[in-house]
Amino acid sequence: MAGNHKWNDLTMLSKVSVAASFLVIGAIAGPVFGLGYGALVTSTSRNAAVTNARVDALAAVCSRMARSYQQTAADTTDLTVYTARELRNTLAARFAVMPSATEADRGVADACADKLQAQS
């Protein structure tokens, strides 16, 4: 019986070794394949996507408000010419200030100025 006990220990040890090997392989392969196929998203890329979506949405509102202001004020300045860049930036900075903020978000103001130029 003593010989049989050693055989069972050896079999149990090989089962544990195989299970541990699969665990290690899975721990390495899971994130590699998950990140490679886009099934897993890192918090950095998620935060960047959320920030970009926020800036884009706020820039759209800013450009609409700036266009509305320009039409109401009967300002016929062509915003596409190079000399109007300062005017675009000024309009964008003015309307990029969100209700709870005291100054314009630079990313929103830049995106708003780009939208103003594209809409001209």
Phi and psi restraints in degrees (range 20) as a CNS / XPLOR table:
assign (resid 1 and name C) (resid 2 and name N)
       (resid 2 and name CA) (resid 2 and name C) 1.0 -62.5 20.0 2
assign (resid 2 and name N) (resid 2 and name CA)
       (resid 2 and name C) (resid 3 and name N) 1.0 -37.9 20.0 2
assign (resid 2 and name C) (resid 3 and name N)
       (resid 3 and name CA) (resid 3 and name C) 1.0 -66.1 20.0 2
assign (resid 3 and name N) (resid 3 and name CA)
       (resid 3 and name C) (resid 4 and name N) 1.0 -37.4 20.0 2
assign (resid 3 and name C) (resid 4 and name N)
       (resid 4 and name CA) (resid 4 and name C) 1.0 -66.8 20.0 2
assign (resid 4 and name N) (resid 4 and name CA)
       (resid 4 and name C) (resid 5 and name N) 1.0 -36.4 20.0 2
assign (resid 4 and name C) (resid 5 and name N)
       (resid 5 and name CA) (resid 5 and name C) 1.0 -62.7 20.0 2
assign (resid 5 and name N) (resid 5 and name CA)
       (resid 5 and name C) (resid 6 and name N) 1.0 -40.5 20.0 2
assign (resid 5 and name C) (resid 6 and name N)
       (resid 6 and name CA) (resid 6 and name C) 1.0 -65.9 20.0 2
assign (resid 6 and name N) (resid 6 and name CA)
       (resid 6 and name C) (resid 7 and name N) 1.0 -36.9 20.0 2
assign (resid 6 and name C) (resid 7 and name N)
       (resid 7 and name CA) (resid 7 and name C) 1.0 -63.8 20.0 2
assign (resid 7 and name N) (resid 7 and name CA)
       (resid 7 and name C) (resid 8 and name N) 1.0 -42.1 20.0 2
assign (resid 7 and name C) (resid 8 and name N)
       (resid 8 and name CA) (resid 8 and name C) 1.0 -65.4 20.0 2
assign (resid 8 and name N) (resid 8 and name CA)
       (resid 8 and name C) (resid 9 and name N) 1.0 -39.3 20.0 2
assign (resid 8 and name C) (resid 9 and name N)
       (resid 9 and name CA) (resid 9 and name C) 1.0 -63.4 20.0 2
assign (resid 9 and name N) (resid 9 and name CA)
       (resid 9 and name C) (resid 10 and name N) 1.0 -40.7 20.0 2
assign (resid 9 and name C) (resid 10 and name N)
       (resid 10 and name CA) (resid 10 and name C) 1.0 -66.1 20.0 2
assign (resid 10 and name N) (resid 10 and name CA)
       (resid 10 and name C) (resid 11 and name N) 1.0 -41.1 20.0 2
assign (resid 10 and name C) (resid 11 and name N)
       (resid 11 and name CA) (resid 11 and name C) 1.0 -65.7 20.0 2
assign (resid 11 and name N) (resid 11 and name CA)
       (resid 11 and name C) (resid 12 and name N) 1.0 -42.9 20.0 2
assign (resid 11 and name C) (resid 12 and name N)
       (resid 12 and name CA) (resid 12 and name C) 1.0 -64.4 20.0 2
assign (resid 12 and name N) (resid 12 and name CA)
       (resid 12 and name C) (resid 13 and name N) 1.0 -40.1 20.0 2
assign (resid 12 and name C) (resid 13 and name N)
       (resid 13 and name CA) (resid 13 and name C) 1.0 -64.0 20.0 2
assign (resid 13 and name N) (resid 13 and name CA)
       (resid 13 and name C) (resid 14 and name N) 1.0 -41.6 20.0 2
assign (resid 13 and name C) (resid 14 and name N)
       (resid 14 and name CA) (resid 14 and name C) 1.0 -68.6 20.0 2
assign (resid 14 and name N) (resid 14 and name CA)
       (resid 14 and name C) (resid 15 and name N) 1.0 -34.4 20.0 2
assign (resid 14 and name C) (resid 15 and name N)
       (resid 15 and name CA) (resid 15 and name C) 1.0 -66.0 20.0 2
assign (resid 15 and name N) (resid 15 and name CA)
       (resid 15 and name C) (resid 16 and name N) 1.0 -42.1 20.0 2
assign (resid 15 and name C) (resid 16 and name N)
       (resid 16 and name CA) (resid 16 and name C) 1.0 -65.7 20.0 2
assign (resid 16 and name N) (resid 16 and name CA)
       (resid 16 and name C) (resid 17 and name N) 1.0 -40.7 20.0 2
assign (resid 16 and name C) (resid 17 and name N)
       (resid 17 and name CA) (resid 17 and name C) 1.0 -63.1 20.0 2
assign (resid 17 and name N) (resid 17 and name CA)
       (resid 17 and name C) (resid 18 and name N) 1.0 -42.6 20.0 2
assign (resid 17 and name C) (resid 18 and name N)
       (resid 18 and name CA) (resid 18 and name C) 1.0 -64.8 20.0 2
assign (resid 18 and name N) (resid 18 and name CA)
       (resid 18 and name C) (resid 19 and name N) 1.0 -43.9 20.0 2
assign (resid 18 and name C) (resid 19 and name N)
       (resid 19 and name CA) (resid 19 and name C) 1.0 -63.3 20.0 2
assign (resid 19 and name N) (resid 19 and name CA)
       (resid 19 and name C) (resid 20 and name N) 1.0 -42.7 20.0 2
assign (resid 19 and name C) (resid 20 and name N)
       (resid 20 and name CA) (resid 20 and name C) 1.0 -64.9 20.0 2
assign (resid 20 and name N) (resid 20 and name CA)
       (resid 20 and name C) (resid 21 and name N) 1.0 -38.4 20.0 2
assign (resid 20 and name C) (resid 21 and name N)
       (resid 21 and name CA) (resid 21 and name C) 1.0 -62.6 20.0 2
assign (resid 21 and name N) (resid 21 and name CA)
       (resid 21 and name C) (resid 22 and name N) 1.0 -45.8 20.0 2
assign (resid 21 and name C) (resid 22 and name N)
       (resid 22 and name CA) (resid 22 and name C) 1.0 -64.5 20.0 2
assign (resid 22 and name N) (resid 22 and name CA)
       (resid 22 and name C) (resid 23 and name N) 1.0 -35.8 20.0 2
assign (resid 22 and name C) (resid 23 and name N)
       (resid 23 and name CA) (resid 23 and name C) 1.0 -63.9 20.0 2
assign (resid 23 and name N) (resid 23 and name CA)
       (resid 23 and name C) (resid 24 and name N) 1.0 -44.7 20.0 2
assign (resid 23 and name C) (resid 24 and name N)
       (resid 24 and name CA) (resid 24 and name C) 1.0 -66.1 20.0 2
assign (resid 24 and name N) (resid 24 and name CA)
       (resid 24 and name C) (resid 25 and name N) 1.0 -44.4 20.0 2
assign (resid 24 and name C) (resid 25 and name N)
       (resid 25 and name CA) (resid 25 and name C) 1.0 -62.0 20.0 2
assign (resid 25 and name N) (resid 25 and name CA)
       (resid 25 and name C) (resid 26 and name N) 1.0 -43.3 20.0 2
assign (resid 25 and name C) (resid 26 and name N)
       (resid 26 and name CA) (resid 26 and name C) 1.0 -65.5 20.0 2
assign (resid 26 and name N) (resid 26 and name CA)
       (resid 26 and name C) (resid 27 and name N) 1.0 -37.5 20.0 2
assign (resid 26 and name C) (resid 27 and name N)
       (resid 27 and name CA) (resid 27 and name C) 1.0 -66.4 20.0 2
assign (resid 27 and name N) (resid 27 and name CA)
       (resid 27 and name C) (resid 28 and name N) 1.0 -28.6 20.0 2
assign (resid 27 and name C) (resid 28 and name N)
       (resid 28 and name CA) (resid 28 and name C) 1.0 -88.6 20.0 2
assign (resid 28 and name N) (resid 28 and name CA)
       (resid 28 and name C) (resid 29 and name N) 1.0 -45.3 20.0 2
assign (resid 28 and name C) (resid 29 and name N)
       (resid 29 and name CA) (resid 29 and name C) 1.0 -72.4 20.0 2
assign (resid 29 and name N) (resid 29 and name CA)
       (resid 29 and name C) (resid 30 and name N) 1.0 -33.8 20.0 2
assign (resid 29 and name C) (resid 30 and name N)
       (resid 30 and name CA) (resid 30 and name C) 1.0 -56.7 20.0 2
assign (resid 30 and name N) (resid 30 and name CA)
       (resid 30 and name C) (resid 31 and name N) 1.0 -57.7 20.0 2
assign (resid 30 and name C) (resid 31 and name N)
       (resid 31 and name CA) (resid 31 and name C) 1.0 -64.0 20.0 2
assign (resid 31 and name N) (resid 31 and name CA)
       (resid 31 and name C) (resid 32 and name N) 1.0 -36.1 20.0 2
assign (resid 31 and name C) (resid 32 and name N)
       (resid 32 and name CA) (resid 32 and name C) 1.0 -61.8 20.0 2
assign (resid 32 and name N) (resid 32 and name CA)
       (resid 32 and name C) (resid 33 and name N) 1.0 -50.6 20.0 2
assign (resid 32 and name C) (resid 33 and name N)
       (resid 33 and name CA) (resid 33 and name C) 1.0 -71.3 20.0 2
assign (resid 33 and name N) (resid 33 and name CA)
       (resid 33 and name C) (resid 34 and name N) 1.0 -38.5 20.0 2
assign (resid 33 and name C) (resid 34 and name N)
       (resid 34 and name CA) (resid 34 and name C) 1.0 -62.2 20.0 2
assign (resid 34 and name N) (resid 34 and name CA)
       (resid 34 and name C) (resid 35 and name N) 1.0 -44.9 20.0 2
assign (resid 34 and name C) (resid 35 and name N)
       (resid 35 and name CA) (resid 35 and name C) 1.0 -72.1 20.0 2
assign (resid 35 and name N) (resid 35 and name CA)
       (resid 35 and name C) (resid 36 and name N) 1.0 -35.0 20.0 2
assign (resid 35 and name C) (resid 36 and name N)
       (resid 36 and name CA) (resid 36 and name C) 1.0 -65.6 20.0 2
assign (resid 36 and name N) (resid 36 and name CA)
       (resid 36 and name C) (resid 37 and name N) 1.0 -38.3 20.0 2
assign (resid 36 and name C) (resid 37 and name N)
       (resid 37 and name CA) (resid 37 and name C) 1.0 -90.9 20.0 2
assign (resid 37 and name N) (resid 37 and name CA)
       (resid 37 and name C) (resid 38 and name N) 1.0 -1.9 20.0 2
assign (resid 37 and name C) (resid 38 and name N)
       (resid 38 and name CA) (resid 38 and name C) 1.0 81.3 20.0 2
assign (resid 38 and name N) (resid 38 and name CA)
       (resid 38 and name C) (resid 39 and name N) 1.0 10.4 20.0 2
assign (resid 38 and name C) (resid 39 and name N)
       (resid 39 and name CA) (resid 39 and name C) 1.0 -73.6 20.0 2
assign (resid 39 and name N) (resid 39 and name CA)
       (resid 39 and name C) (resid 40 and name N) 1.0 -29.4 20.0 2
assign (resid 39 and name C) (resid 40 and name N)
       (resid 40 and name CA) (resid 40 and name C) 1.0 -110.3 20.0 2
assign (resid 40 and name N) (resid 40 and name CA)
       (resid 40 and name C) (resid 41 and name N) 1.0 142.0 20.0 2
assign (resid 40 and name C) (resid 41 and name N)
       (resid 41 and name CA) (resid 41 and name C) 1.0 -123.8 20.0 2
assign (resid 41 and name N) (resid 41 and name CA)
       (resid 41 and name C) (resid 42 and name N) 1.0 131.8 20.0 2
assign (resid 41 and name C) (resid 42 and name N)
       (resid 42 and name CA) (resid 42 and name C) 1.0 -75.8 20.0 2
assign (resid 42 and name N) (resid 42 and name CA)
       (resid 42 and name C) (resid 43 and name N) 1.0 157.3 20.0 2
assign (resid 42 and name C) (resid 43 and name N)
       (resid 43 and name CA) (resid 43 and name C) 1.0 -65.8 20.0 2
assign (resid 43 and name N) (resid 43 and name CA)
       (resid 43 and name C) (resid 44 and name N) 1.0 -29.6 20.0 2
assign (resid 43 and name C) (resid 44 and name N)
       (resid 44 and name CA) (resid 44 and name C) 1.0 -66.0 20.0 2
assign (resid 44 and name N) (resid 44 and name CA)
       (resid 44 and name C) (resid 45 and name N) 1.0 -46.2 20.0 2
assign (resid 44 and name C) (resid 45 and name N)
       (resid 45 and name CA) (resid 45 and name C) 1.0 -69.9 20.0 2
assign (resid 45 and name N) (resid 45 and name CA)
       (resid 45 and name C) (resid 46 and name N) 1.0 -33.7 20.0 2
assign (resid 45 and name C) (resid 46 and name N)
       (resid 46 and name CA) (resid 46 and name C) 1.0 -65.8 20.0 2
assign (resid 46 and name N) (resid 46 and name CA)
       (resid 46 and name C) (resid 47 and name N) 1.0 -44.8 20.0 2
assign (resid 46 and name C) (resid 47 and name N)
       (resid 47 and name CA) (resid 47 and name C) 1.0 -63.5 20.0 2
assign (resid 47 and name N) (resid 47 and name CA)
       (resid 47 and name C) (resid 48 and name N) 1.0 -38.7 20.0 2
assign (resid 47 and name C) (resid 48 and name N)
       (resid 48 and name CA) (resid 48 and name C) 1.0 -65.3 20.0 2
assign (resid 48 and name N) (resid 48 and name CA)
       (resid 48 and name C) (resid 49 and name N) 1.0 -40.4 20.0 2
assign (resid 48 and name C) (resid 49 and name N)
       (resid 49 and name CA) (resid 49 and name C) 1.0 -65.6 20.0 2
assign (resid 49 and name N) (resid 49 and name CA)
       (resid 49 and name C) (resid 50 and name N) 1.0 -40.8 20.0 2
assign (resid 49 and name C) (resid 50 and name N)
       (resid 50 and name CA) (resid 50 and name C) 1.0 -65.9 20.0 2
assign (resid 50 and name N) (resid 50 and name CA)
       (resid 50 and name C) (resid 51 and name N) 1.0 -43.2 20.0 2
assign (resid 50 and name C) (resid 51 and name N)
       (resid 51 and name CA) (resid 51 and name C) 1.0 -63.2 20.0 2
assign (resid 51 and name N) (resid 51 and name CA)
       (resid 51 and name C) (resid 52 and name N) 1.0 -43.8 20.0 2
assign (resid 51 and name C) (resid 52 and name N)
       (resid 52 and name CA) (resid 52 and name C) 1.0 -62.8 20.0 2
assign (resid 52 and name N) (resid 52 and name CA)
       (resid 52 and name C) (resid 53 and name N) 1.0 -41.1 20.0 2
assign (resid 52 and name C) (resid 53 and name N)
       (resid 53 and name CA) (resid 53 and name C) 1.0 -65.6 20.0 2
assign (resid 53 and name N) (resid 53 and name CA)
       (resid 53 and name C) (resid 54 and name N) 1.0 -39.8 20.0 2
assign (resid 53 and name C) (resid 54 and name N)
       (resid 54 and name CA) (resid 54 and name C) 1.0 -64.3 20.0 2
assign (resid 54 and name N) (resid 54 and name CA)
       (resid 54 and name C) (resid 55 and name N) 1.0 -47.5 20.0 2
assign (resid 54 and name C) (resid 55 and name N)
       (resid 55 and name CA) (resid 55 and name C) 1.0 -62.7 20.0 2
assign (resid 55 and name N) (resid 55 and name CA)
       (resid 55 and name C) (resid 56 and name N) 1.0 -42.3 20.0 2
assign (resid 55 and name C) (resid 56 and name N)
       (resid 56 and name CA) (resid 56 and name C) 1.0 -63.3 20.0 2
assign (resid 56 and name N) (resid 56 and name CA)
       (resid 56 and name C) (resid 57 and name N) 1.0 -43.1 20.0 2
assign (resid 56 and name C) (resid 57 and name N)
       (resid 57 and name CA) (resid 57 and name C) 1.0 -65.6 20.0 2
assign (resid 57 and name N) (resid 57 and name CA)
       (resid 57 and name C) (resid 58 and name N) 1.0 -44.3 20.0 2
assign (resid 57 and name C) (resid 58 and name N)
       (resid 58 and name CA) (resid 58 and name C) 1.0 -68.4 20.0 2
assign (resid 58 and name N) (resid 58 and name CA)
       (resid 58 and name C) (resid 59 and name N) 1.0 -34.8 20.0 2
assign (resid 58 and name C) (resid 59 and name N)
       (resid 59 and name CA) (resid 59 and name C) 1.0 -66.8 20.0 2
assign (resid 59 and name N) (resid 59 and name CA)
       (resid 59 and name C) (resid 60 and name N) 1.0 -35.5 20.0 2
assign (resid 59 and name C) (resid 60 and name N)
       (resid 60 and name CA) (resid 60 and name C) 1.0 -64.0 20.0 2
assign (resid 60 and name N) (resid 60 and name CA)
       (resid 60 and name C) (resid 61 and name N) 1.0 -43.0 20.0 2
assign (resid 60 and name C) (resid 61 and name N)
       (resid 61 and name CA) (resid 61 and name C) 1.0 -65.1 20.0 2
assign (resid 61 and name N) (resid 61 and name CA)
       (resid 61 and name C) (resid 62 and name N) 1.0 -44.3 20.0 2
assign (resid 61 and name C) (resid 62 and name N)
       (resid 62 and name CA) (resid 62 and name C) 1.0 -59.1 20.0 2
assign (resid 62 and name N) (resid 62 and name CA)
       (resid 62 and name C) (resid 63 and name N) 1.0 -46.4 20.0 2
assign (resid 62 and name C) (resid 63 and name N)
       (resid 63 and name CA) (resid 63 and name C) 1.0 -67.2 20.0 2
assign (resid 63 and name N) (resid 63 and name CA)
       (resid 63 and name C) (resid 64 and name N) 1.0 -35.6 20.0 2
assign (resid 63 and name C) (resid 64 and name N)
       (resid 64 and name CA) (resid 64 and name C) 1.0 -65.5 20.0 2
assign (resid 64 and name N) (resid 64 and name CA)
       (resid 64 and name C) (resid 65 and name N) 1.0 -42.3 20.0 2
assign (resid 64 and name C) (resid 65 and name N)
       (resid 65 and name CA) (resid 65 and name C) 1.0 -65.3 20.0 2
assign (resid 65 and name N) (resid 65 and name CA)
       (resid 65 and name C) (resid 66 and name N) 1.0 -40.4 20.0 2
assign (resid 65 and name C) (resid 66 and name N)
       (resid 66 and name CA) (resid 66 and name C) 1.0 -66.9 20.0 2
assign (resid 66 and name N) (resid 66 and name CA)
       (resid 66 and name C) (resid 67 and name N) 1.0 -41.1 20.0 2
assign (resid 66 and name C) (resid 67 and name N)
       (resid 67 and name CA) (resid 67 and name C) 1.0 -63.5 20.0 2
assign (resid 67 and name N) (resid 67 and name CA)
       (resid 67 and name C) (resid 68 and name N) 1.0 -42.7 20.0 2
assign (resid 67 and name C) (resid 68 and name N)
       (resid 68 and name CA) (resid 68 and name C) 1.0 -62.3 20.0 2
assign (resid 68 and name N) (resid 68 and name CA)
       (resid 68 and name C) (resid 69 and name N) 1.0 -43.8 20.0 2
assign (resid 68 and name C) (resid 69 and name N)
       (resid 69 and name CA) (resid 69 and name C) 1.0 -61.7 20.0 2
assign (resid 69 and name N) (resid 69 and name CA)
       (resid 69 and name C) (resid 70 and name N) 1.0 -44.7 20.0 2
assign (resid 69 and name C) (resid 70 and name N)
       (resid 70 and name CA) (resid 70 and name C) 1.0 -62.6 20.0 2
assign (resid 70 and name N) (resid 70 and name CA)
       (resid 70 and name C) (resid 71 and name N) 1.0 -40.0 20.0 2
assign (resid 70 and name C) (resid 71 and name N)
       (resid 71 and name CA) (resid 71 and name C) 1.0 -71.0 20.0 2
assign (resid 71 and name N) (resid 71 and name CA)
       (resid 71 and name C) (resid 72 and name N) 1.0 -39.7 20.0 2
assign (resid 71 and name C) (resid 72 and name N)
       (resid 72 and name CA) (resid 72 and name C) 1.0 -66.9 20.0 2
assign (resid 72 and name N) (resid 72 and name CA)
       (resid 72 and name C) (resid 73 and name N) 1.0 -38.3 20.0 2
assign (resid 72 and name C) (resid 73 and name N)
       (resid 73 and name CA) (resid 73 and name C) 1.0 -80.2 20.0 2
assign (resid 73 and name N) (resid 73 and name CA)
       (resid 73 and name C) (resid 74 and name N) 1.0 -0.5 20.0 2
assign (resid 73 and name C) (resid 74 and name N)
       (resid 74 and name CA) (resid 74 and name C) 1.0 58.1 20.0 2
assign (resid 74 and name N) (resid 74 and name CA)
       (resid 74 and name C) (resid 75 and name N) 1.0 35.6 20.0 2
assign (resid 74 and name C) (resid 75 and name N)
       (resid 75 and name CA) (resid 75 and name C) 1.0 -85.8 20.0 2
assign (resid 75 and name N) (resid 75 and name CA)
       (resid 75 and name C) (resid 76 and name N) 1.0 117.2 20.0 2
assign (resid 75 and name C) (resid 76 and name N)
       (resid 76 and name CA) (resid 76 and name C) 1.0 -103.6 20.0 2
assign (resid 76 and name N) (resid 76 and name CA)
       (resid 76 and name C) (resid 77 and name N) 1.0 20.5 20.0 2
assign (resid 76 and name C) (resid 77 and name N)
       (resid 77 and name CA) (resid 77 and name C) 1.0 -64.4 20.0 2
assign (resid 77 and name N) (resid 77 and name CA)
       (resid 77 and name C) (resid 78 and name N) 1.0 132.1 20.0 2
assign (resid 77 and name C) (resid 78 and name N)
       (resid 78 and name CA) (resid 78 and name C) 1.0 -78.5 20.0 2
assign (resid 78 and name N) (resid 78 and name CA)
       (resid 78 and name C) (resid 79 and name N) 1.0 115.1 20.0 2
assign (resid 78 and name C) (resid 79 and name N)
       (resid 79 and name CA) (resid 79 and name C) 1.0 -81.7 20.0 2
assign (resid 79 and name N) (resid 79 and name CA)
       (resid 79 and name C) (resid 80 and name N) 1.0 2.0 20.0 2
assign (resid 79 and name C) (resid 80 and name N)
       (resid 80 and name CA) (resid 80 and name C) 1.0 -90.3 20.0 2
assign (resid 80 and name N) (resid 80 and name CA)
       (resid 80 and name C) (resid 81 and name N) 1.0 -23.4 20.0 2
assign (resid 80 and name C) (resid 81 and name N)
       (resid 81 and name CA) (resid 81 and name C) 1.0 -72.8 20.0 2
assign (resid 81 and name N) (resid 81 and name CA)
       (resid 81 and name C) (resid 82 and name N) 1.0 156.1 20.0 2
assign (resid 81 and name C) (resid 82 and name N)
       (resid 82 and name CA) (resid 82 and name C) 1.0 -60.5 20.0 2
assign (resid 82 and name N) (resid 82 and name CA)
       (resid 82 and name C) (resid 83 and name N) 1.0 -38.6 20.0 2
assign (resid 82 and name C) (resid 83 and name N)
       (resid 83 and name CA) (resid 83 and name C) 1.0 -67.8 20.0 2
assign (resid 83 and name N) (resid 83 and name CA)
       (resid 83 and name C) (resid 84 and name N) 1.0 -18.6 20.0 2
assign (resid 83 and name C) (resid 84 and name N)
       (resid 84 and name CA) (resid 84 and name C) 1.0 -86.3 20.0 2
assign (resid 84 and name N) (resid 84 and name CA)
       (resid 84 and name C) (resid 85 and name N) 1.0 1.5 20.0 2
assign (resid 84 and name C) (resid 85 and name N)
       (resid 85 and name CA) (resid 85 and name C) 1.0 -58.8 20.0 2
assign (resid 85 and name N) (resid 85 and name CA)
       (resid 85 and name C) (resid 86 and name N) 1.0 -41.9 20.0 2
assign (resid 85 and name C) (resid 86 and name N)
       (resid 86 and name CA) (resid 86 and name C) 1.0 -64.8 20.0 2
assign (resid 86 and name N) (resid 86 and name CA)
       (resid 86 and name C) (resid 87 and name N) 1.0 -39.0 20.0 2
assign (resid 86 and name C) (resid 87 and name N)
       (resid 87 and name CA) (resid 87 and name C) 1.0 -63.9 20.0 2
assign (resid 87 and name N) (resid 87 and name CA)
       (resid 87 and name C) (resid 88 and name N) 1.0 -43.4 20.0 2
assign (resid 87 and name C) (resid 88 and name N)
       (resid 88 and name CA) (resid 88 and name C) 1.0 -60.1 20.0 2
assign (resid 88 and name N) (resid 88 and name CA)
       (resid 88 and name C) (resid 89 and name N) 1.0 -45.5 20.0 2
assign (resid 88 and name C) (resid 89 and name N)
       (resid 89 and name CA) (resid 89 and name C) 1.0 -64.6 20.0 2
assign (resid 89 and name N) (resid 89 and name CA)
       (resid 89 and name C) (resid 90 and name N) 1.0 -38.0 20.0 2
assign (resid 89 and name C) (resid 90 and name N)
       (resid 90 and name CA) (resid 90 and name C) 1.0 -66.1 20.0 2
assign (resid 90 and name N) (resid 90 and name CA)
       (resid 90 and name C) (resid 91 and name N) 1.0 -47.1 20.0 2
assign (resid 90 and name C) (resid 91 and name N)
       (resid 91 and name CA) (resid 91 and name C) 1.0 -60.7 20.0 2
assign (resid 91 and name N) (resid 91 and name CA)
       (resid 91 and name C) (resid 92 and name N) 1.0 -44.0 20.0 2
assign (resid 91 and name C) (resid 92 and name N)
       (resid 92 and name CA) (resid 92 and name C) 1.0 -63.1 20.0 2
assign (resid 92 and name N) (resid 92 and name CA)
       (resid 92 and name C) (resid 93 and name N) 1.0 -44.6 20.0 2
assign (resid 92 and name C) (resid 93 and name N)
       (resid 93 and name CA) (resid 93 and name C) 1.0 -64.9 20.0 2
assign (resid 93 and name N) (resid 93 and name CA)
       (resid 93 and name C) (resid 94 and name N) 1.0 -34.4 20.0 2
assign (resid 93 and name C) (resid 94 and name N)
       (resid 94 and name CA) (resid 94 and name C) 1.0 -67.4 20.0 2
assign (resid 94 and name N) (resid 94 and name CA)
       (resid 94 and name C) (resid 95 and name N) 1.0 -41.9 20.0 2
assign (resid 94 and name C) (resid 95 and name N)
       (resid 95 and name CA) (resid 95 and name C) 1.0 -97.3 20.0 2
assign (resid 95 and name N) (resid 95 and name CA)
       (resid 95 and name C) (resid 96 and name N) 1.0 0.4 20.0 2
assign (resid 95 and name C) (resid 96 and name N)
       (resid 96 and name CA) (resid 96 and name C) 1.0 -87.6 20.0 2
assign (resid 96 and name N) (resid 96 and name CA)
       (resid 96 and name C) (resid 97 and name N) 1.0 -2.6 20.0 2
assign (resid 96 and name C) (resid 97 and name N)
       (resid 97 and name CA) (resid 97 and name C) 1.0 -78.7 20.0 2
assign (resid 97 and name N) (resid 97 and name CA)
       (resid 97 and name C) (resid 98 and name N) 1.0 118.0 20.0 2
assign (resid 97 and name C) (resid 98 and name N)
       (resid 98 and name CA) (resid 98 and name C) 1.0 -82.7 20.0 2
assign (resid 98 and name N) (resid 98 and name CA)
       (resid 98 and name C) (resid 99 and name N) 1.0 156.0 20.0 2
assign (resid 98 and name C) (resid 99 and name N)
       (resid 99 and name CA) (resid 99 and name C) 1.0 -52.4 20.0 2
assign (resid 99 and name N) (resid 99 and name CA)
       (resid 99 and name C) (resid 100 and name N) 1.0 -35.1 20.0 2
assign (resid 99 and name C) (resid 100 and name N)
       (resid 100 and name CA) (resid 100 and name C) 1.0 -92.1 20.0 2
assign (resid 100 and name N) (resid 100 and name CA)
       (resid 100 and name C) (resid 101 and name N) 1.0 -0.3 20.0 2
assign (resid 100 and name C) (resid 101 and name N)
       (resid 101 and name CA) (resid 101 and name C) 1.0 -104.4 20.0 2
assign (resid 101 and name N) (resid 101 and name CA)
       (resid 101 and name C) (resid 102 and name N) 1.0 161.1 20.0 2
assign (resid 101 and name C) (resid 102 and name N)
       (resid 102 and name CA) (resid 102 and name C) 1.0 -101.5 20.0 2
assign (resid 102 and name N) (resid 102 and name CA)
       (resid 102 and name C) (resid 103 and name N) 1.0 -19.0 20.0 2
assign (resid 102 and name C) (resid 103 and name N)
       (resid 103 and name CA) (resid 103 and name C) 1.0 -141.6 20.0 2
assign (resid 103 and name N) (resid 103 and name CA)
       (resid 103 and name C) (resid 104 and name N) 1.0 165.6 20.0 2
assign (resid 103 and name C) (resid 104 and name N)
       (resid 104 and name CA) (resid 104 and name C) 1.0 -71.4 20.0 2
assign (resid 104 and name N) (resid 104 and name CA)
       (resid 104 and name C) (resid 105 and name N) 1.0 142.4 20.0 2
assign (resid 104 and name C) (resid 105 and name N)
       (resid 105 and name CA) (resid 105 and name C) 1.0 -75.6 20.0 2
assign (resid 105 and name N) (resid 105 and name CA)
       (resid 105 and name C) (resid 106 and name N) 1.0 122.2 20.0 2
assign (resid 105 and name C) (resid 106 and name N)
       (resid 106 and name CA) (resid 106 and name C) 1.0 -59.9 20.0 2
assign (resid 106 and name N) (resid 106 and name CA)
       (resid 106 and name C) (resid 107 and name N) 1.0 -39.7 20.0 2
assign (resid 106 and name C) (resid 107 and name N)
       (resid 107 and name CA) (resid 107 and name C) 1.0 -64.8 20.0 2
assign (resid 107 and name N) (resid 107 and name CA)
       (resid 107 and name C) (resid 108 and name N) 1.0 -40.6 20.0 2
assign (resid 107 and name C) (resid 108 and name N)
       (resid 108 and name CA) (resid 108 and name C) 1.0 -67.8 20.0 2
assign (resid 108 and name N) (resid 108 and name CA)
       (resid 108 and name C) (resid 109 and name N) 1.0 -42.2 20.0 2
assign (resid 108 and name C) (resid 109 and name N)
       (resid 109 and name CA) (resid 109 and name C) 1.0 -63.1 20.0 2
assign (resid 109 and name N) (resid 109 and name CA)
       (resid 109 and name C) (resid 110 and name N) 1.0 -42.5 20.0 2
assign (resid 109 and name C) (resid 110 and name N)
       (resid 110 and name CA) (resid 110 and name C) 1.0 -64.2 20.0 2
assign (resid 110 and name N) (resid 110 and name CA)
       (resid 110 and name C) (resid 111 and name N) 1.0 -45.3 20.0 2
assign (resid 110 and name C) (resid 111 and name N)
       (resid 111 and name CA) (resid 111 and name C) 1.0 -65.5 20.0 2
assign (resid 111 and name N) (resid 111 and name CA)
       (resid 111 and name C) (resid 112 and name N) 1.0 -36.1 20.0 2
assign (resid 111 and name C) (resid 112 and name N)
       (resid 112 and name CA) (resid 112 and name C) 1.0 -65.2 20.0 2
assign (resid 112 and name N) (resid 112 and name CA)
       (resid 112 and name C) (resid 113 and name N) 1.0 -44.1 20.0 2
assign (resid 112 and name C) (resid 113 and name N)
       (resid 113 and name CA) (resid 113 and name C) 1.0 -62.1 20.0 2
assign (resid 113 and name N) (resid 113 and name CA)
       (resid 113 and name C) (resid 114 and name N) 1.0 -38.8 20.0 2
assign (resid 113 and name C) (resid 114 and name N)
       (resid 114 and name CA) (resid 114 and name C) 1.0 -63.6 20.0 2
assign (resid 114 and name N) (resid 114 and name CA)
       (resid 114 and name C) (resid 115 and name N) 1.0 -41.5 20.0 2
assign (resid 114 and name C) (resid 115 and name N)
       (resid 115 and name CA) (resid 115 and name C) 1.0 -66.5 20.0 2
assign (resid 115 and name N) (resid 115 and name CA)
       (resid 115 and name C) (resid 116 and name N) 1.0 -38.5 20.0 2
assign (resid 115 and name C) (resid 116 and name N)
       (resid 116 and name CA) (resid 116 and name C) 1.0 -62.4 20.0 2
assign (resid 116 and name N) (resid 116 and name CA)
       (resid 116 and name C) (resid 117 and name N) 1.0 -40.2 20.0 2
assign (resid 116 and name C) (resid 117 and name N)
       (resid 117 and name CA) (resid 117 and name C) 1.0 -67.7 20.0 2
assign (resid 117 and name N) (resid 117 and name CA)
       (resid 117 and name C) (resid 118 and name N) 1.0 -41.5 20.0 2
assign (resid 117 and name C) (resid 118 and name N)
       (resid 118 and name CA) (resid 118 and name C) 1.0 -67.7 20.0 2
assign (resid 118 and name N) (resid 118 and name CA)
       (resid 118 and name C) (resid 119 and name N) 1.0 -31.5 20.0 2
assign (resid 118 and name C) (resid 119 and name N)
       (resid 119 and name CA) (resid 119 and name C) 1.0 -80.9 20.0 2
assign (resid 119 and name N) (resid 119 and name CA)
       (resid 119 and name C) (resid 120 and name N) 1.0 -15.5 20.0 2
